[in-house]
């Protein structure tokens, strides 16, 4: 089904920042991902992962999860990580604070905007009405030519 696909579409957020900005930038990336869930009216939570659950390249990772009423479980829709200088060292990505200053490694951060199949699951389940129709969140109505409700196929 849609919940566990081997391949799916998503938007990826990626930033290269000066080292002292990476902690605050991670919080911003998590906020960007959770803003989408919030705007869609989906119940969501943010989890900070323990070191045993994060990728070896990451110094800190948060997951954003949305609630799936039908399966009564949280579905991960975004994972946001601060990789500090791990990736920059391997790719030799550096910057200079001043034209003649010594090169320093940037910090790299990334996060998935939201995994679309799981967002669709949560949208359909959260907004389904007793008659089988699905009420669209207000933020989506302009992109659906004003349509506010999805009708089931008959």
PATI-669318 format. One record per atom (N, C-alpha, C): x, y, z; atom name; residue in one letter. Coordinates in Angstrom, 2 decimals. Atoms other than C-alpha are relative to their C-alpha. Layout:
// residues N
       px       py       pz  lolum  rodren
        X        Y        Z     CA       a
...
END
This chain:
// residues 154
       px       py       pz  lolum  rodren
     0.80    -1.18     0.00      N       x
     0.00     0.00     0.00     CA       x
     0.85     1.26     0.00      C       x
    -0.66    -1.31     0.00      N       x
     0.86     3.67     0.20     CA       x
     0.94     0.21     1.18      C       x
    -0.75    -0.29    -1.22      N       x
     2.32     3.45     3.68     CA       x
     1.47    -0.39    -0.08      C       x
    -1.38     0.49     0.05      N       x
     5.50     1.49     2.89     CA       x
     0.46    -0.22    -1.44      C       x
    -0.45     0.07     1.39      N       x
     6.68     2.28    -0.62     CA       x
     1.52    -0.04    -0.05      C       x
    -1.45     0.00     0.20      N       x
    10.19     1.58    -1.89     CA       x
     0.46     1.29    -0.65      C       x
    -0.32    -1.25     0.67      N       x
    10.06     4.78    -3.92     CA       x
    -1.19     0.93     0.15      C       x
     1.09    -0.96    -0.14      N       x
     8.04     7.94    -3.33     CA       x
     0.54     1.40    -0.24      C       x
    -0.37    -1.39     0.24      N       x
     8.03    11.66    -4.08     CA       x
     0.03     0.76     1.31      C       x
    -0.07    -0.90    -1.14      N       x
     9.08    14.25    -1.56     CA       x
     0.82     1.21    -0.43      C       x
    -0.81    -1.20     0.21      N       x
    10.61    17.70    -1.43     CA       x
     1.11    -0.05     1.04      C       x
    -1.14     0.05    -0.92      N       x
    14.08    17.84     0.11     CA       x
     0.49     1.42     0.29      C       x
    -0.58    -1.29    -0.41      N       x
    15.39    20.83     2.07     CA       x
     1.47    -0.26     0.33      C       x
    -1.43     0.18    -0.24      N       x
    19.16    21.27     2.16     CA       x
     0.64     1.37     0.21      C       x
    -0.67    -1.27    -0.26      N       x
    21.30    24.04     3.64     CA       x
     1.46    -0.21     0.36      C       x
    -1.41    -0.08    -0.39      N       x
    25.00    24.82     3.92     CA       x
     0.13     1.27     0.82      C       x
    -0.07    -1.17    -0.87      N       x
    25.70    27.16     6.84     CA       x
     1.34     0.06     0.72      C       x
    -1.18    -0.15    -0.85      N       x
    28.50    28.55     8.96     CA       x
    -0.24    -0.83     1.27      C       x
     0.15     0.93    -1.13      N       x
    29.17    26.22    11.93     CA       x
    -0.85     0.54     1.15      C       x
     0.74    -0.53    -1.15      N       x
    27.74    28.55    14.58     CA       x
    -1.49     0.18    -0.29      C       x
     1.41    -0.14     0.36      N       x
    24.42    28.72    12.68     CA       x
    -0.74    -1.34    -0.09      C       x
     0.64     1.29     0.32      N       x
    23.77    24.99    12.35     CA       x
    -1.08    -0.42     0.99      C       x
     1.02     0.41    -0.98      N       x
    21.86    24.40    15.60     CA       x
    -1.31     0.73    -0.24      C       x
     1.21    -0.79     0.24      N       x
    19.40    27.24    14.93     CA       x
    -0.62    -0.35    -1.35      C       x
     0.50     0.35     1.33      N       x
    19.11    26.25    11.26     CA       x
    -0.76    -1.32     0.05      C       x
     0.73     1.27    -0.13      N       x
    18.08    22.70    12.22     CA       x
    -1.40     0.26     0.55      C       x
     1.32    -0.32    -0.56      N       x
    15.26    24.13    14.34     CA       x
    -0.90     0.64    -1.06      C       x
     0.78    -0.63     1.07      N       x
    14.15    26.26    11.36     CA       x
    -0.49    -1.04    -1.02      C       x
     0.39     1.04     0.97      N       x
    14.14    23.25     9.01     CA       x
    -1.14    -0.85     0.57      C       x
     1.07     0.78    -0.64      N       x
    12.02    21.26    11.50     CA       x
    -1.30     0.81     0.00      C       x
     1.18    -0.88     0.00      N       x
     9.66    24.24    11.76     CA       x
    -0.62     0.07    -1.40      C       x
     0.52    -0.03     1.37      N       x
     9.34    24.41     7.95     CA       x
    -0.80    -1.28    -0.29      C       x
     0.69     1.27     0.24      N       x
     8.39    20.71     7.80     CA       x
    -1.30    -0.07     0.80      C       x
     1.20     0.08    -0.83      N       x
     5.93    20.97    10.69     CA       x
    -1.04     1.05    -0.41      C       x
     0.94    -1.02     0.49      N       x
     4.39    24.16     9.20     CA       x
    -0.93    -0.58    -1.07      C       x
     0.83     0.61     1.05      N       x
     3.16    22.09     6.25     CA       x
    -1.07    -0.89     0.64      C       x
     0.97     0.86    -0.69      N       x
     1.52    19.50     8.52     CA       x
    -1.03     0.85     0.73      C       x
     0.90    -0.90    -0.74      N       x
     0.05    22.30    10.64     CA       x
    -0.99     0.66    -0.97      C       x
     0.85    -0.67     0.98      N       x
    -1.28    24.12     7.56     CA       x
    -1.05    -0.92    -0.60      C       x
     0.95     0.98     0.52      N       x
    -2.97    20.94     6.35     CA       x
    -0.99    -0.47     1.07      C       x
     0.90     0.38    -1.08      N       x
    -4.67    20.56     9.73     CA       x
     0.21    -1.42     0.50      C       x
    -0.28     1.37    -0.42      N       x
    -2.99    17.22    10.44     CA       x
     0.57    -0.03     1.41      C       x
    -0.64     0.19    -1.31      N       x
    -2.28    16.10    14.01     CA       x
     1.43    -0.50    -0.24      C       x
    -1.39     0.40     0.20      N       x
     1.51    15.83    14.21     CA       x
     0.78     0.12     1.29      C       x
    -0.91    -0.13    -1.13      N       x
     4.35    15.45    16.64     CA       x
     1.43     0.03    -0.54      C       x
    -1.41    -0.10     0.35      N       x
     8.08    16.12    16.57     CA       x
     0.78    -0.81     1.02      C       x
    -0.81     0.84    -0.88      N       x
    10.51    13.55    17.97     CA       x
     1.47     0.27    -0.23      C       x
    -1.46    -0.04     0.12      N       x
    14.20    14.00    18.70     CA       x
     0.49    -1.44     0.12      C       x
    -0.45     1.39     0.01      N       x
    15.87    10.71    17.82     CA       x
     1.22    -0.19     0.89      C       x
    -1.17     0.33    -0.81      N       x
    18.35     9.02    20.14     CA       x
     1.15    -0.37    -0.93      C       x
    -1.18     0.23     0.83      N       x
    21.88     8.41    18.90     CA       x
    -0.02    -1.37    -0.68      C       x
     0.08     1.32     0.61      N       x
    21.10     4.75    18.19     CA       x
    -0.92    -0.06    -1.21      C       x
     0.97     0.00     1.10      N       x
    18.35     5.71    15.72     CA       x
     0.35     0.96    -1.13      C       x
    -0.34    -0.97     1.05      N       x
    20.11     8.42    13.69     CA       x
     1.07    -0.58    -0.92      C       x
    -1.02     0.43     0.95      N       x
    22.30     7.97    10.63     CA       x
     1.39     0.33     0.51      C       x
    -1.36    -0.20    -0.51      N       x
    26.04     7.75    11.21     CA       x
     0.56     1.37    -0.36      C       x
    -0.50    -1.30     0.41      N       x
    26.57    11.07     9.41     CA       x
    -0.64     1.14     0.79      C       x
     0.77    -1.05    -0.67      N       x
    24.11    12.97    11.61     CA       x
     0.44     0.20     1.45      C       x
    -0.27    -0.33    -1.39      N       x
    24.86    14.77    14.86     CA       x
    -1.30     0.10     0.80      C       x
     1.30    -0.13    -0.66      N       x
    21.17    15.40    15.63     CA       x
    -1.08    -0.13    -1.06      C       x
     1.09     0.22     0.96      N       x
    17.94    14.32    13.94     CA       x
    -1.35     0.09     0.71      C       x
     1.39    -0.05    -0.43      N       x
    14.26    15.12    14.42     CA       x
    -0.85    -0.67    -1.07      C       x
     1.01     0.51     0.92      N       x
    11.36    13.24    12.85     CA       x
    -1.30     0.74     0.24      C       x
     1.35    -0.54    -0.09      N       x
     7.98    14.80    12.11     CA       x
    -0.92    -1.14    -0.41      C       x
     0.94     1.09     0.25      N       x
     5.14    12.29    12.30     CA       x
    -1.43     0.54     0.02      C       x
     1.43    -0.35     0.01      N       x
     1.44    12.63    11.44     CA       x
    -0.80    -1.21     0.46      C       x
     0.85     1.06    -0.53      N       x
    -1.38    10.63    13.00     CA       x
    -0.84    -0.61    -1.11      C       x
     0.84     0.76     0.93      N       x
    -3.10     7.93    10.93     CA       x
    -1.15    -0.60     0.80      C       x
     1.13     0.52    -0.79      N       x
    -6.59     7.39    12.42     CA       x
    -0.36    -1.45    -0.31      C       x
     0.43     1.36     0.37      N       x
    -7.31     4.17    10.49     CA       x
     0.92    -1.06     0.59      C       x
    -0.93     1.00    -0.55      N       x
    -4.16     2.32    11.55     CA       x
     0.40     0.32     1.43      C       x
    -0.29    -0.44    -1.37      N       x
    -3.95     4.20    14.86     CA       x
     1.49    -0.04     0.30      C       x
    -1.45    -0.09    -0.20      N       x
    -0.25     4.92    14.48     CA       x
     0.51     1.31    -0.59      C       x
    -0.68    -1.18     0.52      N       x
     2.12     7.77    13.82     CA       x
     0.82    -0.40    -1.21      C       x
    -0.74     0.27     1.24      N       x
     3.60     7.90    10.31     CA       x
     1.07     1.08    -0.18      C       x
    -1.09    -0.96     0.23      N       x
     6.99     9.51     9.73     CA       x
    -0.18     0.63    -1.38      C       x
     0.12    -0.70     1.28      N       x
     6.65    12.17     7.04     CA       x
     1.20     0.90    -0.28      C       x
    -1.19    -0.82     0.20      N       x
     9.88    14.11     7.56     CA       x
     1.07    -0.40     0.99      C       x
    -1.15     0.23    -0.87      N       x
    13.33    13.54     8.96     CA       x
     0.98     1.13    -0.28      C       x
    -0.84    -1.19     0.15      N       x
    15.54    16.59     9.57     CA       x
     1.28    -0.19     0.81      C       x
    -1.29     0.32    -0.64      N       x
    19.25    16.25    10.37     CA       x
     1.02     1.12    -0.13      C       x
    -1.19    -0.86     0.01      N       x
    22.26    18.36    11.28     CA       x
     1.19    -0.94    -0.09      C       x
    -1.15     0.88     0.22      N       x
    25.30    16.59     9.86     CA       x
     1.31     0.70     0.36      C       x
    -1.16    -0.86    -0.32      N       x
    27.68    19.30    11.15     CA       x
     0.97    -0.02    -1.18      C       x
    -0.96    -0.07     1.12      N       x
    30.89    19.07     9.09     CA       x
     0.31    -1.37    -0.61      C       x
    -0.26     1.36     0.47      N       x
    30.70    15.30     8.38     CA       x
     0.01    -0.08    -1.54      C       x
     0.08     0.08     1.46      N       x
    29.57    15.60     4.75     CA       x
     0.94     1.01    -0.66      C       x
    -0.87    -1.03     0.58      N       x
    31.53    18.81     4.12     CA       x
     1.45    -0.46    -0.04      C       x
    -1.38     0.51     0.01      N       x
    34.80    17.12     5.07     CA       x
     0.20    -0.99    -1.14      C       x
    -0.13     1.00     1.07      N       x
    34.17    14.27     2.65     CA       x
    -0.07     0.63    -1.38      C       x
     0.14    -0.67     1.29      N       x
    33.18    16.64    -0.16     CA       x
     0.93     1.22    -0.12      C       x
    -0.92    -1.15    -0.05      N       x
    35.77    19.28     0.84     CA       x
    -0.72     1.31    -0.31      C       x
     0.78    -1.23     0.17      N       x
    33.14    22.03     1.03     CA       x
     0.40     0.97     1.10      C       x
    -0.52    -0.95    -0.99      N       x
    34.74    25.01     2.73     CA       x
    -0.36     1.43    -0.38      C       x
     0.23    -1.42     0.24      N       x
    34.32    28.75     3.06     CA       x
     1.06     0.79     0.75      C       x
    -0.91    -0.92    -0.71      N       x
    36.41    31.73     4.17     CA       x
    -0.83     1.15     0.55      C       x
     0.72    -1.13    -0.61      N       x
    35.08    34.34     6.58     CA       x
     0.52     1.33    -0.55      C       x
    -0.63    -1.19     0.59      N       x
    37.51    36.89     5.11     CA       x
     0.78    -0.47    -1.23      C       x
    -0.69     0.41     1.23      N       x
    39.19    36.89     1.67     CA       x
     1.33    -0.72     0.24      C       x
    -1.30     0.64    -0.27      N       x
    42.57    35.93     3.16     CA       x
    -0.05    -0.93     1.21      C       x
     0.14     0.86    -1.18      N       x
    41.18    33.92     6.08     CA       x
     0.23    -1.46    -0.33      C       x
    -0.22     1.43     0.23      N       x
    41.80    30.23     6.57     CA       x
    -1.33    -0.67    -0.35      C       x
     1.24     0.70     0.37      N       x
    39.25    27.86     4.98     CA       x
    -0.56    -0.78     1.19      C       x
     0.70     0.77    -1.03      N       x
    36.68    26.31     7.32     CA       x
    -1.07    -0.85    -0.69      C       x
     1.06     0.85     0.55      N       x
    34.24    23.50     6.69     CA       x
    -1.37     0.55     0.36      C       x
     1.38    -0.39    -0.26      N       x
    30.58    24.40     6.34     CA       x
    -0.68    -1.13     0.79      C       x
     0.85     1.03    -0.58      N       x
    27.89    22.53     8.25     CA       x
    -1.13    -0.26    -0.98      C       x
     1.08     0.36     0.92      N       x
    25.32    20.65     6.17     CA       x
    -1.20    -0.50     0.79      C       x
     1.26     0.41    -0.62      N       x
    21.69    20.16     7.13     CA       x
    -0.97    -0.41    -1.09      C       x
     0.99     0.41     0.98      N       x
    18.90    18.36     5.35     CA       x
    -1.27    -0.47     0.70      C       x
     1.28     0.48    -0.51      N       x
    15.27    17.50     5.83     CA       x
    -0.95    -0.24    -1.15      C       x
     1.02     0.23     1.02      N       x
    12.46    16.03     3.81     CA       x
    -1.17     0.94     0.27      C       x
     1.11    -0.94    -0.13      N       x
     9.70    18.55     3.15     CA       x
    -1.24    -0.69     0.55      C       x
     1.01     0.93    -0.50      N       x
     7.07    15.84     3.68     CA       x
    -0.13    -1.12    -1.02      C       x
     0.16     1.17     0.88      N       x
     6.72    12.33     2.26     CA       x
    -1.45    -0.04    -0.48      C       x
     1.35    -0.19     0.54      N       x
     3.71    12.70    -0.04     CA       x
    -0.97    -1.16     0.21      C       x
     1.00     1.07    -0.19      N       x
     2.12     9.22     0.14     CA       x
    -0.56    -0.05     1.42      C       x
     0.48     0.07    -1.39      N       x
     1.92     9.28     3.94     CA       x
    -0.83     1.23     0.36      C       x
     0.82    -1.20    -0.21      N       x
     0.59    12.84     3.93     CA       x
    -1.38    -0.22    -0.61      C       x
     1.29     0.28     0.64      N       x
    -2.13    11.74     1.50     CA       x
    -0.82    -0.96     0.86      C       x
     0.71     0.93    -0.89      N       x
    -3.02     8.82     3.80     CA       x
    -0.64     0.77     1.16      C       x
     0.49    -0.74    -1.16      N       x
    -3.34    11.15     6.80     CA       x
    -1.09     0.99    -0.39      C       x
     1.03    -0.94     0.46      N       x
    -5.30    13.75     4.80     CA       x
    -1.33    -0.70    -0.24      C       x
     1.24     0.72     0.30      N       x
    -7.83    11.22     3.54     CA       x
    -0.66    -0.53     1.26      C       x
     0.57     0.58    -1.21      N       x
    -8.27     9.51     6.90     CA       x
    -0.50     1.06     0.97      C       x
     0.36    -1.05    -0.96      N       x
    -8.40    12.70     8.97     CA       x
    -1.23     0.77    -0.44      C       x
     1.06    -0.88     0.51      N       x
   -10.86    14.53     6.71     CA       x
    -1.18    -0.73    -0.62      C       x
     1.13     0.74     0.57      N       x
   -13.21    11.72     5.63     CA       x
    -1.25     0.24     0.82      C       x
     1.29    -0.25    -0.62      N       x
   -16.86    12.46     6.37     CA       x
    -0.80    -1.31     0.05      C       x
     0.80     1.24    -0.10      N       x
   -19.51     9.85     7.35     CA       x
    -0.57    -0.49    -1.33      C       x
     0.56     0.41     1.29      N       x
   -20.90     9.86     3.78     CA       x
     1.08    -0.45    -1.00      C       x
    -1.08     0.46     0.87      N       x
   -17.48     8.89     2.35     CA       x
     0.73     1.11    -0.73      C       x
    -0.70    -1.12     0.62      N       x
   -16.59    12.34     1.04     CA       x
     1.19     0.40     0.86      C       x
    -1.17    -0.49    -0.74      N       x
   -13.33    13.97     2.04     CA       x
     0.03     1.52    -0.13      C       x
    -0.07    -1.46    -0.01      N       x
   -13.30    17.62     3.06     CA       x
     1.46     0.41    -0.12      C       x
    -1.38    -0.45     0.22      N       x
   -10.17    19.34     1.75     CA       x
     0.37     1.11     0.96      C       x
    -0.45    -1.13    -0.82      N       x
    -8.13    21.60     4.02     CA       x
    -0.08     1.29    -0.82      C       x
     0.16    -1.29     0.68      N       x
    -8.71    25.27     3.18     CA       x
     1.21     0.39    -0.83      C       x
    -1.21    -0.41     0.73      N       x
    -5.09    25.73     2.08     CA       x
     0.10    -0.71    -1.35      C       x
    -0.06     0.73     1.27      N       x
    -5.62    23.17    -0.73     CA       x
    -1.08     0.42    -0.99      C       x
     1.14    -0.35     0.86      N       x
    -8.90    24.55    -2.10     CA       x
     0.41     0.83    -1.22      C       x
    -0.39    -0.77     1.19      N       x
    -7.25    27.18    -4.36     CA       x
     0.73    -0.83    -1.05      C       x
    -0.73     0.86     0.94      N       x
    -5.12    24.43    -5.93     CA       x
    -0.89    -1.07    -0.62      C       x
     0.96     0.99     0.51      N       x
    -8.20    22.29    -6.57     CA       x
    -1.14     0.71    -0.75      C       x
     0.99    -0.78     0.75      N       x
   -10.03    24.95    -8.65     CA       x
    -1.25     0.28     0.83      C       x
     1.11    -0.34    -0.87      N       x
   -12.19    25.83    -5.66     CA       x
    -0.76    -1.18     0.57      C       x
     0.69     1.19    -0.51      N       x
   -13.31    22.25    -5.01     CA       x
     0.33    -0.17     1.48      C       x
    -0.19     0.11    -1.44      N       x
   -13.83    21.81    -1.27     CA       x
    -0.16    -1.42     0.52      C       x
     0.29     1.36    -0.43      N       x
   -14.91    18.17    -1.12     CA       x
     0.35    -0.97    -1.13      C       x
    -0.25     1.09     0.95      N       x
   -13.67    15.00    -2.84     CA       x
    -1.12    -1.01     0.14      C       x
     1.08     0.98     0.01      N       x
   -16.45    12.61    -3.83     CA       x
     0.57    -1.38    -0.28      C       x
    -0.47     1.35     0.32      N       x
   -15.95     8.82    -3.80     CA       x
    -0.44    -0.38    -1.42      C       x
     0.36     0.49     1.33      N       x
   -15.96     7.10    -7.20     CA       x
    -1.24    -0.88     0.13      C       x
     1.25     0.78    -0.06      N       x
   -19.34     5.59    -7.93     CA       x
    -0.05    -0.99    -1.12      C       x
END
